[in-house]
Amino acid sequence: MTHPTEPIRPSACVAASDAPAAAQRANTSAGSGVPRLPSRAIFAGAQEVEIEHNGAVYRLRQTALGKLILTK
């Protein structure tokens, strides 16, 4: 398990082969069909996570006021 202030590494995330199953379990927003994930599922107790997208790493963090900040 990672330390609460340490970003979750890919080994702690959903494996790519599990992604379709995870997407099927995700709720969808009303009428739009867009998958909706609760933030607690993304953060898993951490304040910050790293997201790899198209070869770049982004950081998504929660502020003390409960807002989300995404930075590259």
Phi, psi and omega in degrees: 000145181274157176291144184307331181264357180270135179298149177285131179271160182307328180295337180268355182266176177293130178295151181303324180291339178269353185302315179299320179294320180295320179295324179294327180283339182291142174288161174244148179290154187306116173076344186268338182075007179278128179301141178237124179247135175291142182299330179296332177287327180282315184276332179047045177090349179273163176267343185214142175227155174257139179237122177266126182218120179050042176083355178252151179252127178247153176245129175247121181229156178262136177273172177296337179267005177085012177274163178247139178232126178248124179230155178261000000 
